[in-house]
Structures are given as structure tokens and as C-alpha cells.
Amino acid sequence: MQNIALSPQHLLSIRSHGESAYPEECCGLLLGTITDDIKTLVEVWPADNAWSAEAQENWPEQTGLTERRRYAIKPEDMLRAMKHGRDRTLDIIGIYHSHPDCPAVPSECDRKMAWAKYSYIIVSVRQGSSEDLRSWSLDAEGNFQAEEIIAIEPTQIKK
């Protein structure tokens, strides 16, 4: 099982973003480091949900869905985060998003859009309040497996 280490402030940032975006999905990037079997989150990078008709063209099987049930991150936001991370010796180690009024379990769409080695943190937001928050990563067969979330103090995070 993979592990992801993060601080209570990181959890609060992700939960708050999910609540403020409700009833739409929020999304953002996770910047940090990867060593052996642990990913360490250093920075939460919120992004605007860019799901649109244009984004939907890249996923024709996702017809009729809106920002309420899908998310997309603009390529320029990804590039900006990559540059920001590189300047700090950090990598994009994953993506987070919310599931409005649904469990914090990856959908089939989440699986199809997922990249190997990334962590996918999903926060369930019901009626505007964050509930369950879980992290996932793809296994060798392309299926999501739960990751253990390890809470650490900000002083333990090497920036």
C-alpha cells in the first residue's frame, strides 16, 4: 500500500476548497516529494474547475456532464504549478477533487483520466459540508487502490 503524508492544514485547505466550490466539483494539484513508498505533500495548489464544452470534446463518452460531476485543470495551470514546483524542488505528486453529494470513491471516469504514480485525494462534500476524505492511486493493472493518509506536523515537511 502506498502512503501519503500531509499536514492538518493541507486537509483543511482541500476540505475548504470543496465546500466553497459546492455544488460543483473543486480540483487542484498536490506538490511534494516521492521517496520509496511515501509521498509527502508540501503544497496544495487550488485550481479553477475548467470543465467545459471544449474539455468534453476530449472525452466524448462524458456527454451532458457539467462541472457538477466532472473537473478539468487547464494546461496552463498545470504548467504554472510545474514551474512553481521545479523552483522549489517539488513535483506534482497528485490531484485532488471533490465529489458533491457522492462518496469519496473514484468513479470510472476518474480511473480513465488517472495517471500512474499520482495520488488522487477525493473529498466527499454533502449539502455543502465536507465529510469523508480519502486518497487513491492506480495499481499495475490500472485499478485504484486506497492509500494510507499519514498526518504529520508542518515542521516535519521539508520544503
N, C-alpha and C positions, 0 to 999 in steps of 0.2 A: 504494500500500500504506500502510495506517495503521501507526503506530508507537506502542508503549507503553514509557515509560521507568520503570524501577524499580530499587531497590537490591538488593544481595545479601541483605540482611536480609528484604526483602519475599519474595523467593524462598524463603528458609529458612522463614519463617512459613507460607507456603502448603504447602510440602512437608511440614513437621512436622504441620500440621493433617490433611493427607491420610493420613499414616502413623498418627496417633493414632486416626483415625476408622475405619480399615480393620477389617473388610471392608466397612463401609458407606461411602457417599459422604459426603464433607465438603462444606461450602459456606460462602460468606462474601461480603462485599461489598468493593469496591475504591473507596476515597475518594481523590479527587485533583482535578486540573485538566485542562481540554482547551483547547489553543491550536493553531490551524491544523491540521496533520496529526499532532500528537503529543499523546498523553495521558500525564500524569505522575502516577504513583501516589504518594500521600503516606502513606496509612494502609491497612493490611489490617484488615478488620473481620470476625473469625470469627463465624459464626452456627451455631446448632444446626440439624441437618437435621430439618425439621418435616414430612417426607413422611409421610402417614398416610392412613387410610381417608377422612378428610374432605378432604384435599388431592386424593386420587384422584378424588373426586366431580367436581372441576372439570376433570378430564382423563379422561373415560370410556374413551378409547382406550388408556389406560395400565393396564388392569386386571391384577391379580395381581402388580404390581411393588411392591417394598419399598424401604426406604432403601438397600438394597444396590445398586440400579440406578436410583434417582431421588432427587432432592432438592427441597426446597421451603424457602423462607425465610418465616418468619411476618411478616405485615404489620406487627405492632408492632415487630419487629426492623428492618424497612426504615425505618419512621418514626423510630425511635430513631437509626439511622445518618444519616438525612437531617438531623435536628435537630443531631446532633453535627457533621456536616459543615458545615451552614449557619453554626454558631457559629464555625467556623474558615475560612470562605470556601472550602469544598470541596464538590464534588458527588460523587454516586455515579457513577463512570465505568465500572463494570462489576461482574461477578460472577465468582467462582472456584468451582470444584468439582473433585472427584476422580473418576476412572474406575477403580474397583477391578478389577484384573486385565484391563484393557482399554486400548487405546491412547488417547493424549491428542488424540483427534479427536472433534469434535462428533457426537452421534447425531442422528437425525431428530427425536427428542423435544427435544433441546437446541435445534434450529433452530426448531421450532414455538413454543417457550417464550421465545425470544430477543427482545430489544428492540433496535431500531435505535440506533446510536451507542454502544452499550455494548461494552466489551471482555469477552471470555469466556476466562478463563485456565483451562485444564484440565491437571491433573497426573495422569499415569498412576501408579498405585500397584500394584505386583505383589508378592504374597506379603508385604505389609506394608512394602515399601521403595519410596520414590518413585523414579521413573525420568524419563521424558520429561515436559517441561512446555512447553506451547505456548499462545499467545494467538490469539484469533479475533475477528472482527467481521463483522456482516452487510453485504453489499453492497446496491446499489439494487434488485436482484432478489430479495433475501431469502435469499441463499446465503452460507454462511460463507466468509470469505477469511482466510488466515493474516495475523497482524500480526507485525511485527518487534519482538522484545523487545530494548530497549536498556538495558544495565546502566549505572547511574550511581551515584556515591557519595552517601551520605546528605547530605553537605554541599551537593550540587547541587540538592537538593529544597527548594523554597520552601514553607514551611508557612504 
